[in-house]
Amino acid sequence: MTAIGRTRARAVETLSLDSPDRRNALSAPLVAELAAALTDCAEDPAVRAVVLTHTGSAFSAGADLHDPPRPEAMAALLRQIVALPKPVVARVTGHVRAGGLGLLAACDIAVASHRATFAFTEVRVGVAPALISLPLLPRADPRALARHCLTGERFDAAEAARTGVVTAAGDDADAVLEPILDGLRRSSPQALAETKRLLTARVLEAFDRDAAGLTALSARLFSSAQAREGMAAFLERRDPEWVV
């Protein structure tokens, strides 16, 4: 069963995270299938840009606790989005949690409807936003990230836009997206590729410098006793033992 839906209209390929029953959690198969679809888009000269969106009420709930991807695979997917020689635009109309925010940060542009909500929930299950910090830190407001990443609080689309977690928000995500896609369709493929290369150079430098260490950190945290307790508490719908 496919986890990624694919459609195309006027040179824009839309990739949809399509496991709504799992809240589009980032499982090993979903990550692998999304990476393969992005490779196809990169190699297809008929694709001008990519829209990354979702079915169901959640863009992504973060890592699938039942079948998580290897940290190396997640790091590679985030880097692939950043390095793709075509613009990648996220379209969000639902909830985004933890690793799902890494996908948004890796995209060049992200738009959200006011129905969307966001939260860096890693600290509440005993881990840290290690890998997603690679595309996130260069692009979002440091003070806002300190609050949201340290507390795990939920925040809305207006706050996400104000702090650079997304590019823009509005009542209708498609209305926000329309002029963006029109601009991309009017732009030279060569110019888009080279402009994106300029804009992402520092983000890719961070990946190449820090990805190995952060991958090791992520693996260590996910195998820790506190993470086991945090994930058990989440699945059992109770507070973890450290809540005071």
Helices and strands as residue ranges (DSSP letters): E 4-9, E 12-17, G 20-22, H 28-43, E 49-54, E 58-60, H 71-83, E 88-92, E 95-97, H 99-106, E 109-113, E 117-119, G 122-125, H 133-136, H 142-151, E 154-156, H 157-162, E 168-170, H 173-185, H 189-222, H 225-235
